[in-house]
């Protein structure tokens, strides 16, 4: 055969193979949680799909058009844990020429949502399946049904008490009024007088503890590989344990696992449990590794108090784009989370809370800035719950990253936040539940 003909045939064969080559799934991820399970298929090109829910038995069927069966897609089944709340198992096979079928066998009836996300940041095109329970649990009832605390002031005791409020606190030490000094952590004295305060109230005080980022949104990264979403969850869990140990206080984790929650969804969860305070825990990064120190932020009505605060708020508000929000779903609770600019009292309370927490953080770490800053953080936009965002330290600073991943230091950080919360309540008693209900 003539050499030119052989070359032409070779080109034709390559072209034919390329024409039939399907889209490759580059990554498949599963994020299980009680709230919902998310399944994500990532690819370099958008994928056309058909989605169907089938009963008897309950299962979800996804037909992917023009997709190759590869290791990433076949590996999806192995990523479903036995204790996943909703998915029993996953099967992947070619259904017909040009179509790959993914079948998710379910453990019961669910409420699924499927949508696509365009490329953003490090992610390519994403096809997302969110599997929600048919009837979400009542978060407030779940909180009140906890039985593990039986000491005076426990949840069980509080559930039986009337909603009237009485609060008594130990008088403050004059030293507690001194501003925190920005010295090295090892040089700072422990604020023992703060730890000793035990406000006594006749109803349960609920603290919503929000671990920043999660799931598809890892947050900032440290030089040694630590991820913000892991650090914030660890500190949040320690804070909840310390709050739960206080008489008449209960912590509620907004995110209690590695999964994504939209920013306004975090506000909604706090309001659903009728939280008295909302504390969002973060560990930020900066382009320069020498940036260090703790900061506290509150919401602003009129814009950011500094360029740095504005930059941070913009960065944190991008979490929904990174984590992935289904924009086609109209959340009936969203309108409740929009800021009413006439409700400045909530922001003022947030500033008081932030100042108290910042003073405590100054006892264990440098302060990046010695006052509470403000900016338009979406996660702080509850109209009726004093809310703060705590940047515990810079995960991009190798020294602070090492401390943020240390168990003992995480306990100290949680104790400092709790100390600020108790200091705030000593001067700002919470409203009685009856009054809160009538105000809603």
C-alpha positions as CSV (number, residue, x, y, z in Angstrom):
1,X,0.0,0.0,0.0
2,X,1.3,3.4,-0.9
3,X,2.7,5.4,2.1
4,X,0.4,8.3,1.4
5,X,-2.7,6.1,1.5
6,X,-1.5,4.5,4.8
7,X,-1.1,7.9,6.4
8,X,-4.5,9.0,5.2
9,X,-6.1,5.9,6.6
10,X,-4.4,6.4,9.9
11,X,-5.7,10.0,10.1
12,X,-9.2,8.7,9.4
13,X,-9.0,6.1,12.1
14,X,-7.8,8.7,14.7
15,X,-10.6,11.1,13.6
16,X,-13.2,8.3,13.9
17,X,-12.0,7.3,17.3
18,X,-12.0,11.0,18.5
19,X,-15.5,11.4,17.2
20,X,-16.8,8.5,19.3
21,X,-14.8,9.4,22.4
22,X,-17.1,10.3,25.2
23,X,-16.9,12.9,27.9
24,X,-14.8,11.7,30.8
25,X,-15.9,12.0,34.4
26,X,-12.8,13.4,36.1
27,X,-14.0,13.0,39.7
28,X,-17.0,11.5,41.6
29,X,-17.6,12.5,45.2
30,X,-20.2,11.6,47.9
31,X,-20.9,13.8,50.9
32,X,-23.2,12.0,53.4
33,X,-25.0,13.8,56.2
34,X,-28.2,13.6,58.2
35,X,-29.3,16.9,56.6
36,X,-28.8,15.5,53.1
37,X,-26.4,13.5,50.9
38,X,-24.8,15.1,48.0
39,X,-23.4,13.2,45.0
40,X,-21.1,15.2,42.6
41,X,-19.9,14.2,39.1
42,X,-17.2,16.5,37.8
43,X,-16.1,16.7,34.1
44,X,-14.2,19.0,31.8
45,X,-17.2,19.5,29.5
46,X,-20.9,19.9,30.4
47,X,-22.9,16.6,30.5
48,X,-26.4,16.1,29.2
49,X,-28.5,14.0,31.5
50,X,-32.0,12.6,32.1
51,X,-33.1,12.1,35.7
52,X,-35.9,9.9,37.1
53,X,-37.2,8.8,40.5
54,X,-38.6,5.3,40.6
55,X,-40.7,3.6,43.3
56,X,-41.1,0.0,44.5
57,X,-38.3,-0.2,45.4
58,X,-37.2,3.4,45.8
59,X,-34.3,4.3,43.5
60,X,-33.0,7.2,41.5
61,X,-31.9,6.8,37.8
62,X,-29.5,9.1,36.0
63,X,-28.8,8.6,32.3
64,X,-25.6,10.4,31.2
65,X,-25.4,11.1,27.5
66,X,-22.1,10.8,25.7
67,X,-20.1,9.8,28.8
68,X,-17.5,7.1,29.0
69,X,-17.5,4.5,31.7
70,X,-14.1,5.1,33.4
71,X,-12.4,4.4,36.7
72,X,-13.7,7.7,38.3
73,X,-17.4,6.8,37.4
74,X,-17.1,3.2,38.4
75,X,-15.5,4.2,41.7
76,X,-18.6,6.0,42.7
77,X,-20.1,2.9,44.2
78,X,-17.2,2.4,46.6
79,X,-17.6,5.9,47.9
80,X,-21.1,5.2,49.4
81,X,-20.7,4.3,53.0
82,X,-22.8,1.6,54.6
83,X,-24.1,4.2,57.1
84,X,-25.2,6.7,54.5
85,X,-28.6,7.9,55.6
86,X,-30.2,7.6,52.2
87,X,-28.2,5.6,49.6
88,X,-28.1,1.8,49.9
89,X,-25.8,1.2,46.9
90,X,-24.9,2.5,43.4
91,X,-24.7,0.7,40.1
92,X,-23.0,2.0,36.9
93,X,-23.4,0.4,33.5
94,X,-23.8,1.3,29.8
95,X,-27.6,1.3,29.2
96,X,-27.5,1.8,25.4
97,X,-25.1,3.2,22.8
98,X,-24.0,6.6,23.9
99,X,-25.7,6.5,27.3
100,X,-24.4,5.4,30.7
101,X,-26.9,4.7,33.4
102,X,-26.3,5.4,37.1
103,X,-28.8,3.8,39.5
104,X,-28.9,4.7,43.2
105,X,-30.8,2.2,45.3
106,X,-32.3,4.0,48.2
107,X,-33.0,3.2,51.9
108,X,-36.4,4.8,51.7
109,X,-38.5,7.6,50.0
110,X,-36.6,10.8,49.5
111,X,-36.9,14.3,48.0
112,X,-34.1,14.7,45.4
113,X,-32.8,17.7,43.5
114,X,-30.5,17.6,40.5
115,X,-28.8,20.5,38.9
116,X,-25.6,21.6,37.1
117,X,-22.9,24.0,38.1
118,X,-20.5,25.9,35.8
119,X,-16.8,25.8,36.4
120,X,-15.6,27.8,39.3
121,X,-12.2,28.0,41.0
122,X,-10.5,24.6,40.9
123,X,-13.7,22.9,39.8
124,X,-14.8,22.0,36.3
125,X,-18.4,21.4,35.2
126,X,-20.3,19.7,38.0
127,X,-23.5,17.6,37.9
128,X,-24.9,17.6,41.4
129,X,-27.6,15.3,43.0
130,X,-28.8,16.4,46.5
131,X,-30.9,13.8,48.3
132,X,-33.0,15.2,51.1
133,X,-35.3,13.4,53.6
134,X,-39.0,13.5,52.7
135,X,-39.8,15.1,56.1
136,X,-37.0,17.0,57.7
137,X,-36.7,16.6,61.5
138,X,-37.8,19.4,63.7
139,X,-34.4,20.8,64.9
140,X,-35.8,22.4,68.0
141,X,-37.6,19.2,69.2
142,X,-34.4,17.2,68.5
143,X,-32.5,19.6,70.7
144,X,-34.9,19.4,73.6
145,X,-35.1,15.6,73.4
146,X,-31.4,15.2,74.2
147,X,-31.1,13.1,77.3
148,X,-27.4,13.0,78.1
149,X,-27.4,16.0,80.4
150,X,-29.1,15.4,83.7
151,X,-27.5,17.9,86.1
152,X,-29.4,20.9,87.3
153,X,-29.9,23.2,84.4
154,X,-30.1,20.3,82.0
155,X,-32.2,20.2,78.9
156,X,-34.7,17.9,80.5
157,X,-35.1,20.2,83.5
158,X,-35.4,23.3,81.3
159,X,-38.1,21.7,79.2
160,X,-40.2,21.4,82.3
161,X,-39.7,25.0,83.4
162,X,-41.8,28.0,82.5
163,X,-40.3,30.6,80.1
164,X,-39.8,33.3,82.7
165,X,-36.3,34.7,82.9
166,X,-34.1,35.5,85.8
167,X,-30.3,36.0,85.5
168,X,-27.7,36.5,88.1
169,X,-24.0,36.8,87.5
170,X,-20.8,37.2,89.5
171,X,-19.7,40.8,89.6
172,X,-16.9,41.6,87.1
173,X,-13.4,41.9,88.2
174,X,-12.0,45.4,87.4
175,X,-9.3,43.7,85.4
176,X,-11.9,42.4,83.0
177,X,-12.5,45.9,81.7
178,X,-8.9,46.4,80.6
179,X,-8.4,46.2,76.8
180,X,-6.6,43.2,75.5
181,X,-2.9,43.7,74.7
182,X,-1.4,42.4,71.5
183,X,1.4,40.4,73.1
184,X,2.7,37.0,72.1
185,X,0.4,34.2,73.2
186,X,2.8,32.7,75.7
187,X,3.2,36.1,77.5
188,X,-0.6,36.6,78.1
189,X,-2.1,35.7,81.4
190,X,-5.1,33.3,81.5
191,X,-8.4,35.1,82.0
192,X,-9.4,32.9,85.0
193,X,-12.1,35.3,86.2
194,X,-13.9,35.0,82.9
195,X,-13.9,31.2,83.0
196,X,-15.4,31.3,86.5
197,X,-18.5,33.2,85.5
198,X,-21.6,31.0,85.5
199,X,-24.8,32.9,84.5
200,X,-27.9,31.4,86.1
201,X,-31.0,31.5,83.9
202,X,-34.4,29.9,84.2
203,X,-34.5,28.7,80.6
204,X,-32.2,27.1,78.1
205,X,-29.8,29.4,76.2
206,X,-29.1,28.1,72.7
207,X,-25.9,28.9,70.9
208,X,-25.8,28.2,67.2
209,X,-22.2,27.2,66.3
210,X,-21.4,27.4,62.6
211,X,-18.3,25.6,61.3
212,X,-17.3,27.6,58.2
213,X,-17.2,25.9,54.8
214,X,-17.6,22.1,54.3
215,X,-18.1,19.5,51.6
216,X,-17.4,20.8,48.2
217,X,-16.1,24.0,49.8
218,X,-12.8,23.3,51.6
219,X,-12.2,26.9,52.6
220,X,-8.6,28.1,52.9
221,X,-5.6,25.7,52.8
222,X,-2.5,25.7,55.0
223,X,1.0,25.2,53.7
224,X,1.2,21.8,55.5
225,X,-2.0,20.5,54.0
226,X,-4.6,21.4,56.6
227,X,-8.0,22.6,55.4
228,X,-10.1,25.3,56.9
229,X,-13.3,23.2,56.9
230,X,-11.6,20.5,59.0
231,X,-10.1,23.0,61.5
232,X,-13.4,24.9,61.9
233,X,-15.4,21.7,62.5
234,X,-12.9,20.5,65.1
235,X,-13.1,23.8,67.0
236,X,-16.9,24.0,66.7
237,X,-17.3,20.5,68.2
238,X,-15.1,21.4,71.1
239,X,-17.0,24.7,71.6
240,X,-20.3,22.7,71.6
241,X,-18.9,20.3,74.2
242,X,-17.9,23.2,76.5
243,X,-21.2,25.1,76.0
244,X,-23.1,21.9,76.8
245,X,-21.2,21.6,80.0
246,X,-22.5,25.0,81.2
247,X,-25.6,25.1,83.3
248,X,-28.7,26.1,81.2
249,X,-26.7,26.3,77.9
250,X,-26.8,24.2,74.8
251,X,-24.7,24.4,71.7
252,X,-26.2,23.5,68.3
253,X,-23.8,22.6,65.4
254,X,-25.1,24.1,62.2
255,X,-22.7,21.8,60.3
256,X,-21.9,18.6,62.2
257,X,-20.0,16.8,59.4
258,X,-18.2,17.3,56.2
259,X,-20.9,18.6,53.9
260,X,-21.9,21.9,52.3
261,X,-24.6,24.2,53.6
262,X,-25.6,27.4,51.7
263,X,-24.9,30.6,53.6
264,X,-28.6,31.6,54.0
265,X,-29.3,28.0,55.0
266,X,-27.0,28.4,58.0
267,X,-29.0,31.4,59.1
268,X,-32.3,29.5,58.6
269,X,-31.0,26.6,60.8
270,X,-30.1,28.9,63.6
271,X,-33.5,30.6,63.5
272,X,-35.3,27.2,63.4
273,X,-33.7,26.2,66.8
274,X,-34.5,29.7,68.1
275,X,-30.9,30.4,68.8
276,X,-29.9,33.2,71.2
277,X,-26.6,33.8,69.5
278,X,-24.9,32.7,66.2
279,X,-21.1,32.2,66.1
280,X,-19.5,31.3,62.8
281,X,-16.0,29.8,63.1
282,X,-13.3,30.4,60.4
283,X,-9.6,30.2,59.9
284,X,-8.6,32.5,57.0
285,X,-5.7,32.6,54.6
286,X,-3.8,35.6,53.1
287,X,-1.4,36.0,50.3
288,X,1.4,36.7,52.7
289,X,2.3,33.9,55.1
290,X,3.3,36.3,57.9
291,X,-0.3,37.6,58.4
292,X,-1.3,36.5,61.8
293,X,-3.8,37.0,64.7
294,X,-7.5,36.5,65.6
295,X,-10.3,38.8,64.4
296,X,-14.0,39.1,65.0
297,X,-16.5,40.5,62.5
298,X,-20.1,41.7,62.7
299,X,-22.6,42.7,60.0
300,X,-22.5,46.2,58.6
301,X,-25.5,48.3,57.4
302,X,-23.4,50.8,55.6
303,X,-20.4,49.0,54.1
304,X,-17.2,47.6,55.4
305,X,-15.1,49.3,58.1
306,X,-11.9,48.5,56.2
307,X,-10.7,47.3,52.9
308,X,-9.5,44.1,54.5
309,X,-13.0,43.5,56.0
310,X,-14.6,44.1,52.6
311,X,-12.2,41.7,50.9
312,X,-12.8,39.0,53.5
313,X,-16.6,39.4,53.3
314,X,-16.4,39.1,49.5
315,X,-14.3,36.0,49.8
316,X,-16.5,34.3,52.4
317,X,-19.7,35.2,50.4
318,X,-18.2,33.2,47.5
319,X,-18.7,30.0,49.4
320,X,-22.1,29.4,47.7
321,X,-20.4,29.5,44.3
322,X,-17.7,27.1,45.4
323,X,-19.9,24.8,47.4
324,X,-22.7,24.8,44.8
325,X,-26.2,26.2,45.3
326,X,-29.2,25.1,43.3
327,X,-30.4,28.5,42.1
328,X,-33.6,27.0,40.7
329,X,-35.0,26.3,44.1
330,X,-36.9,29.1,45.7
331,X,-36.4,28.8,49.5
332,X,-39.5,29.8,51.3
333,X,-37.4,30.8,54.3
334,X,-35.0,33.0,52.3
335,X,-37.1,36.2,52.8
336,X,-36.8,35.7,56.6
337,X,-33.0,35.9,56.4
338,X,-32.8,39.2,54.5
339,X,-31.5,42.0,56.6
340,X,-34.0,44.6,57.8
341,X,-31.9,47.7,57.9
342,X,-34.2,49.3,60.5
343,X,-33.2,46.5,63.0
344,X,-30.0,48.1,64.2
345,X,-30.5,46.6,67.7
346,X,-29.4,43.2,66.5
347,X,-26.2,44.6,64.9
348,X,-25.5,46.6,68.1
349,X,-25.8,43.4,70.1
350,X,-23.6,41.6,67.7
351,X,-20.9,44.3,68.2
352,X,-21.2,43.8,72.0
353,X,-20.8,40.1,71.6
354,X,-17.9,40.5,69.2
355,X,-16.1,42.9,71.6
356,X,-16.5,40.4,74.5
357,X,-15.2,37.5,72.4
358,X,-12.4,39.5,71.0
359,X,-11.2,40.4,74.5
360,X,-11.1,36.7,75.4
361,X,-9.2,35.8,72.2
362,X,-6.6,38.4,73.1
363,X,-5.7,36.2,76.1
364,X,-4.5,33.3,73.9
365,X,-3.4,34.8,70.6
366,X,-2.3,38.0,68.9
367,X,-5.2,40.2,67.7
368,X,-5.0,41.0,64.0
369,X,-7.0,44.1,64.9
370,X,-8.0,45.3,68.3
371,X,-11.6,46.1,67.5
372,X,-14.6,44.4,66.0
373,X,-14.8,45.0,62.2
374,X,-17.9,45.0,60.1
375,X,-18.8,44.1,56.5
376,X,-21.6,42.5,54.5
377,X,-21.2,38.9,55.5
378,X,-24.1,36.9,54.2
379,X,-23.9,34.3,56.9
380,X,-24.5,37.1,59.6
381,X,-27.7,38.4,58.1
382,X,-30.1,37.1,60.7
383,X,-32.6,39.9,61.5
384,X,-33.1,38.8,65.1
385,X,-30.1,36.8,66.3
386,X,-26.9,38.6,67.4
387,X,-24.3,37.1,65.0
388,X,-20.5,37.2,64.8
389,X,-17.8,35.6,62.5
390,X,-14.6,34.6,64.3
391,X,-11.4,34.3,62.3
392,X,-9.6,32.1,64.9
393,X,-6.2,32.6,63.2
394,X,-4.5,32.6,59.8
395,X,-4.2,29.0,58.5
396,X,-1.8,30.4,55.8
397,X,0.7,31.3,58.6
398,X,2.7,28.1,59.3
399,X,3.0,28.8,63.0
400,X,-0.7,29.5,63.4
401,X,-1.6,26.5,61.2
402,X,0.4,24.2,63.5
403,X,-1.5,25.6,66.6
404,X,-4.9,25.4,64.9
405,X,-4.4,21.7,64.3
406,X,-3.3,21.1,67.9
407,X,-6.0,19.6,70.2
408,X,-5.0,21.6,73.3
409,X,-5.0,24.8,71.4
410,X,-8.4,24.1,69.8
411,X,-9.7,23.6,73.3
412,X,-8.2,27.0,74.3
413,X,-9.8,28.7,71.3
414,X,-13.2,27.2,72.2
415,X,-12.8,28.2,75.8
416,X,-12.0,31.8,74.8
417,X,-15.1,32.0,72.6
418,X,-17.2,30.6,75.3
419,X,-15.6,33.0,77.8
420,X,-16.7,35.9,75.5
421,X,-20.2,34.5,75.2
422,X,-20.6,34.3,79.0
423,X,-19.1,37.8,79.4
424,X,-21.7,39.1,76.9
425,X,-24.6,37.4,78.7
426,X,-23.5,38.8,82.0
427,X,-24.3,42.3,80.7
428,X,-27.0,41.4,78.2
429,X,-29.5,38.8,79.6
430,X,-31.4,36.9,76.9
431,X,-35.0,37.5,76.3
432,X,-37.6,35.1,77.7
433,X,-38.9,32.6,75.2
434,X,-42.4,34.0,75.5
435,X,-41.2,37.5,74.5
436,X,-39.3,36.1,71.6
437,X,-42.3,34.2,70.3
438,X,-44.5,37.2,70.5
439,X,-41.9,39.3,68.6
440,X,-41.8,36.9,65.7
